[in-house]
Amino acid sequence: LIGCWTRTCPAFDILNKKIMMFKDSWHVLIKDVLPEGKTYKLLMSHKVHNITRCIAFHDVIHPIPQQNTQTVKFRSAEWVCPNKAVTPHTLHCLALDIMGKKLNDFQSSQQLVQSICDALLTHQDAYENTKILHQDLNVRNIVIY
């Protein structure tokens, strides 16, 4: 389950004694862009179908500068090709209440089609109820559960 900027792995929830999913990704530091953990909370509050519970989330911010992208610091350096579109990011971590399988690991064509159908209906529900559009629905971010 590795996307362009995302990594996931199983983790053990010691309070509930079960396996869950730990995920980290690079969150865009723009005022109007919600971190993924807050997006999960918003989707849950609007009762969007097939959304797993986000147990915890946070941005990994200072004092560890390596947890923030450094490119924005150098966008005006004389040795850099001009690019005003550089956006700062910070590492964002969350824990989800499930640990599913990669979509590629389907057991039958029915399971594959059902998983894709569920994902499409969930994204439709999310857009209709919250006006949130995922914008990157692909094989790497549909989980069979």
Backbone hydrogen bonds in HBPLUS format (Angstrom, degrees):
<---DONOR---> <-ACCEPTOR-->    atom                        ^
c    i                          cat <-CA-CA->   ^        H-A-AA   ^      H-
h    n   atom  resd res      DA  || num        DHA   H-A  angle D-A-AA Bond
n    s   type  num  typ     dist DA aas  dist angle  dist       angle   num
A0003-GLY N   A0006-THR O   3.18 MM   3  4.80 136.1  2.38 114.8 127.0     1
A0007-ARG N   A0024-ASP O   2.91 MM  17  5.47 157.6  1.96 159.0 164.4     2
A0024-ASP N   A0007-ARG O   2.92 MM  17  5.47 161.2  1.95 156.9 163.0     3
A0009-CYS N   A0022-PHE O   2.94 MM  13  5.41 145.5  2.06 151.2 158.6     4
A0022-PHE N   A0009-CYS O   2.85 MM  13  5.41 176.8  1.85 173.7 172.9     5
A0011-ALA N   A0020-MET O   2.89 MM   9  5.32 151.8  1.97 144.9 146.4     6
A0020-MET N   A0011-ALA O   2.80 MM   9  5.32 163.0  1.83 158.2 162.3     7
A0013-ASP N   A0018-LYS O   2.81 MM   5  5.36 174.0  1.81 166.8 165.2     8
A0017-LYS N   A0013-ASP O   2.69 MM   4  5.37 117.7  2.07 141.6 158.7     9
A0018-LYS N   A0013-ASP O   3.29 MM   5  5.36 144.8  2.42 130.6 139.7    10
A0021-MET N   A0096-LEU O   3.11 MM  75  5.08 161.3  2.14 139.9 144.6    11
A0096-LEU N   A0021-MET O   2.79 MM  75  5.08 164.5  1.81 152.4 157.6    12
A0023-LYS N   A0094-LEU O   2.89 MM  71  5.35 160.9  1.92 163.4 164.9    13
A0094-LEU N   A0023-LYS O   2.85 MM  71  5.35 153.0  1.92 155.2 161.6    14
A0025-SER N   A0092-HIS O   2.91 MM  67  5.36 151.2  1.99 148.9 158.4    15
A0092-HIS N   A0025-SER O   2.76 MM  67  5.36 165.4  1.78 169.9 172.5    16
A0027-HIS N   A0090-THR O   2.76 MM  63  5.30 161.1  1.79 167.6 161.1    17
A0090-THR N   A0027-HIS O   2.91 MM  63  5.30 149.0  2.01 141.6 151.0    18
A0029-LEU N   A0088-PRO O   2.90 MM  59  5.60 174.8  1.91 148.4 148.1    19
A0033-VAL N   A0030-ILE O   3.04 MM   3  5.52 167.6  2.05 123.8 127.6    20
A0038-LYS N   A0035-PRO O   3.11 MM   3  5.51 120.0  2.49 108.0 121.5    21
A0039-THR N   A0035-PRO O   3.06 MM   4  6.37 149.7  2.15 150.2 159.7    22
A0040-TYR N   A0036-GLU O   2.92 MM   4  6.26 155.5  1.98 153.6 159.1    23
A0041-LYS N   A0037-GLY O   3.13 MM   4  6.46 157.9  2.18 144.1 149.6    24
A0042-LEU N   A0038-LYS O   2.95 MM   4  6.20 156.7  2.00 146.7 152.8    25
A0043-LEU N   A0039-THR O   2.90 MM   4  6.14 164.9  1.92 156.2 160.0    26
A0044-MET N   A0040-TYR O   2.90 MM   4  6.10 159.4  1.94 152.6 158.4    27
A0045-SER N   A0041-LYS O   2.91 MM   4  6.11 155.5  1.97 146.8 153.6    28
A0046-HIS N   A0042-LEU O   3.13 MM   4  6.39 133.1  2.37 141.6 153.2    29
A0046-HIS N   A0043-LEU O   3.26 MM   3  5.22 135.2  2.47  94.3 106.2    30
A0048-VAL N   A0043-LEU O   3.08 MM   5  5.47 175.5  2.08 154.3 154.5    31
A0047-LYS N   A0044-MET O   2.96 MM   3  4.91 159.1  2.01 107.5 110.9    32
A0097-ASP N   A0053-ARG O   2.89 MM  44  5.35 153.0  1.97 161.4 168.9    33
A0055-ILE N   A0095-ALA O   2.73 MM  40  5.39 139.1  1.90 147.1 159.0    34
A0095-ALA N   A0056-ALA O   2.86 MM  39  5.34 152.0  1.94 155.1 156.3    35
A0058-HIS N   A0093-CYS O   2.95 MM  35  5.58 148.5  2.05 155.2 160.5    36
A0093-CYS N   A0058-HIS O   2.88 MM  35  5.58 168.5  1.90 169.9 168.2    37
A0060-VAL N   A0091-LEU O   2.68 MM  31  5.32 172.0  1.68 162.2 164.7    38
A0067-GLN N   A0064-ILE O   3.01 MM   3  5.78 166.4  2.03 125.2 129.6    39
A0068-ASN N   A0065-PRO O   3.11 MM   3  5.53 161.9  2.14 116.1 118.5    40
A0091-LEU N   A0067-GLN O   2.91 MM  24  5.44 150.3  2.00 164.9 168.4    41
A0069-THR N   A0089-HIS O   2.99 MM  20  5.41 162.5  2.02 140.2 145.3    42
A0073-LYS N   A0070-GLN O   3.04 MM   3  5.68 143.1  2.18 117.2 126.4    43
A0074-PHE N   A0071-THR O   2.93 MM   3  5.49 143.5  2.07 115.3 125.1    44
A0077-ALA N   A0074-PHE O   3.02 MM   3  5.18 162.9  2.05 111.7 117.2    45
A0080-VAL N   A0077-ALA O   3.17 MM   3  5.55 167.0  2.19 115.0 118.8    46
A0101-LYS N   A0144-ILE O   2.87 MM  43  5.07 156.7  1.93 141.1 148.0    47
A0144-ILE N   A0101-LYS O   2.93 MM  43  5.07 163.9  1.96 148.6 150.2    48
A0105-ASP N   A0102-LYS O   2.94 MM   3  5.40 155.6  2.00 112.8 120.7    49
A0112-LEU N   A0108-SER O   3.08 MM   4  6.42 157.6  2.14 150.2 156.2    50
A0113-VAL N   A0109-SER O   2.94 MM   4  6.12 173.5  1.95 153.5 154.8    51
A0114-GLN N   A0110-GLN O   2.83 MM   4  5.90 162.3  1.86 150.7 156.5    52
A0115-SER N   A0111-GLN O   2.95 MM   4  5.98 155.6  2.01 142.0 148.4    53
A0116-ILE N   A0112-LEU O   3.07 MM   4  6.34 160.6  2.11 151.9 156.8    54
A0117-CYS N   A0113-VAL O   2.86 MM   4  6.01 162.3  1.90 150.3 156.0    55
A0118-ASP N   A0114-GLN O   2.83 MM   4  6.00 163.2  1.86 149.3 153.9    56
A0119-ALA N   A0115-SER O   3.01 MM   4  6.19 156.5  2.07 142.7 149.1    57
A0120-LEU N   A0116-ILE O   2.92 MM   4  6.19 160.3  1.96 153.0 158.0    58
A0121-LEU N   A0117-CYS O   2.92 MM   4  6.16 164.3  1.95 156.1 160.4    59
A0122-THR N   A0118-ASP O   2.87 MM   4  6.01 152.0  1.95 145.8 154.1    60
A0123-HIS N   A0119-ALA O   2.93 MM   4  6.15 158.6  1.98 148.7 154.1    61
A0124-GLN N   A0120-LEU O   2.93 MM   4  6.15 151.2  2.01 145.2 153.5    62
A0125-ASP N   A0121-LEU O   2.89 MM   4  6.06 162.5  1.92 146.3 151.2    63
A0126-ALA N   A0122-THR O   2.81 MM   4  6.05 156.5  1.87 148.5 155.4    64
A0127-TYR N   A0123-HIS O   3.01 MM   4  6.17 159.4  2.05 142.7 147.8    65
A0128-GLU N   A0124-GLN O   2.90 MM   4  6.12 169.5  1.91 157.2 160.3    66
A0129-ASN N   A0125-ASP O   2.91 MM   4  5.93 154.0  1.98 148.9 155.4    67
A0130-THR N   A0126-ALA O   2.88 MM   4  5.62 150.0  1.97 143.1 150.5    68
A0131-LYS N   A0127-TYR O   2.84 MM   4  4.20 140.1  2.00 117.1 124.8    69
A0141-ASN N   A0138-ASN O   3.05 MM   3  5.73 159.0  2.09 120.4 126.3    70
